[in-house]
C-alpha cells in the first residue's frame, strides 16, 4: 500500500544551492525527495526517526 504524501516543501536555506531536498508529511512521519529529480521517488521515515535526524542536524553531529 502506498501512502499519500502531502505538503511537500523545500527548506528556505536551500533556495540557491544545488544539493536540495524536499520534505513532505506521510502518515505519522516524513517523506524526503531530491528537488532536482523528483521522478526518482522518495523515502519515508517514522516520526521518531525524523526527530532523531533533525536533532542530529541541529547539534552539528554530521560535521
C-alpha positions as CSV (number, residue, x, y, z in Angstrom):
1,X,0.0,0.0,0.0
2,X,1.3,3.5,-0.9
3,X,0.7,6.3,1.5
4,X,-0.2,9.7,0.2
5,X,2.5,12.4,0.8
6,X,1.1,15.9,1.5
7,X,2.6,19.4,1.8
8,X,5.9,19.0,0.1
9,X,8.2,21.9,0.9
10,X,11.8,22.9,0.3
11,X,13.9,24.5,3.0
12,X,14.4,28.2,2.7
13,X,18.1,27.6,3.4
14,X,18.5,25.6,0.2
15,X,17.0,28.2,-2.1
16,X,20.1,28.8,-4.3
17,X,22.1,25.7,-3.7
18,X,22.4,22.6,-5.9
19,X,22.0,20.0,-3.1
20,X,18.4,20.5,-2.2
21,X,15.7,18.2,-0.8
22,X,12.0,18.5,-0.2
23,X,10.2,17.1,2.8
24,X,6.6,16.1,2.9
25,X,4.2,14.7,5.5
26,X,3.3,11.0,5.3
27,X,1.2,9.3,7.9
28,X,3.0,9.8,11.3
29,X,6.3,10.6,9.7
30,X,8.1,12.4,6.9
31,X,9.0,11.7,3.2
32,X,12.2,13.1,1.6
33,X,12.9,13.5,-2.1
34,X,15.5,15.2,-4.4
35,X,14.2,18.6,-5.6
36,X,16.1,18.4,-8.9
37,X,14.9,14.9,-9.8
38,X,11.5,14.1,-8.2
39,X,11.0,11.2,-10.6
40,X,13.5,9.2,-8.6
41,X,10.8,8.8,-5.8
42,X,11.2,9.4,-2.1
43,X,12.0,7.6,1.1
44,X,9.9,7.7,4.3
45,X,10.7,7.8,8.0
46,X,8.8,7.4,11.1
47,X,8.2,10.4,13.3
48,X,10.8,9.1,15.8
49,X,13.4,8.6,13.1
50,X,12.8,12.0,11.6
51,X,13.1,13.7,15.0
52,X,16.4,11.9,15.7
53,X,17.7,13.1,12.3
54,X,16.6,16.7,13.0
55,X,18.2,16.6,16.4
56,X,21.5,15.4,14.9
57,X,21.5,18.2,12.3
58,X,20.7,20.9,14.9
59,X,23.6,19.7,17.1
60,X,26.0,19.6,14.2
61,X,26.6,15.9,14.5
62,X,27.4,15.4,10.8
63,X,30.4,17.8,10.7
